[in-house]
Amino acid sequence: MGRHKTRSSRRLHPTRPLAGGSYPHCETKRDGDHVVRNVPAGRATKIYTCPGCLHPIPPGTPHIVAWPHDAIGFGTESPVSQRRHWHTGCWQSRP
């Protein structure tokens, strides 16, 4: 009989905690409720374009990720797919 190599399940390993300040919370803006998460500098690894000012958010820049709390429209698209990366100041000055 052959030997079976056992593999541990990934679900048995403890999950890695989120970086400080990255827990989502809800904020209300003129266009409705949004889920907002702070991205600390150490977790910002890509270049994004801020929809508020249309300028780049370079890697290593702390910023905000926000998406609608509820789905918009009649599609089956998840609200999370509508998330956008904002400069913190651009998000805070948004009505």
For each residue, the residues with C-beta under 8 A, 3 or more apart:
1:
2:
3:
4:
5:
6:
7:
8: 12 13
9: 12 13
10: 13
11:
12: 8 9
13: 8 9 10
14:
15:
16:
17:
18: 22 23
19: 22 40 42 43
20: 40
21: 38 40
22: 18 19 37 38 39 40 43
23: 18 37
24: 35 36 37
25: 35 36 37
26: 33 34 35 36 69
27: 33 34 36 66
28: 32 33 34
29: 32 33 34 94 95
30: 94 95
31:
32: 28 29 68 69 70
33: 26 27 28 29 68 69 70
34: 26 27 28 29 66 67 68 69
35: 24 25 26 66 67 68 69 79
36: 24 25 26 27 64 65 66 91
37: 22 23 24 25 64 65 66
38: 21 22 62 63 64 88
39: 22 43 44 62 63 64 65 85
40: 19 20 21 22 43 44 62
41: 44 60 61 62
42: 19 60
43: 19 22 39 40
44: 39 40 41 57 59 60 61 62 63
45: 59
46: 59
47: 56 57 58 59
48: 56 57 63 85
49: 54 55 56 57 85
50: 53 54 55 56 57 63 85 86 87 90
51: 54 84 86 90
52: 86 87 90 91 93 94
53: 50 87 90
54: 49 50 51
55: 49 50 87
56: 47 48 49 50
57: 44 47 48 49 50 61 63 85 86 87
58: 47 61
59: 44 45 46 47
60: 41 42 44
61: 41 44 57 58 87
62: 38 39 40 41 44 88
63: 38 39 44 48 50 57 85 86 87 88
64: 36 37 38 39 85 86 87 88 91
65: 36 37 39 83 84 85 86
66: 27 34 35 36 37 83 84 86 91
67: 34 35 79 80 81 82 83 84
68: 32 33 34 35 71 72 79 82
69: 26 32 33 34 35 79
70: 32 33 79
71: 68 75 77 78 79
72: 68 79 82
73: 77
74:
75: 71
76:
77: 71 73 81 82
78: 71 81 82
79: 35 67 68 69 70 71 72 82
80: 67 83
81: 67 77 78
82: 67 68 72 77 78 79
83: 65 66 67 80
84: 51 65 66 67
85: 39 48 49 50 57 63 64 65
86: 50 51 52 57 63 64 65 66 90 91 94
87: 50 52 53 55 57 61 63 64 90 91
88: 38 62 63 64 91 92
89: 92 93
90: 50 51 52 53 86 87 93 94
91: 36 52 64 66 86 87 88 94
92: 88 89
93: 52 89 90
94: 29 30 52 86 90 91
95: 29 30
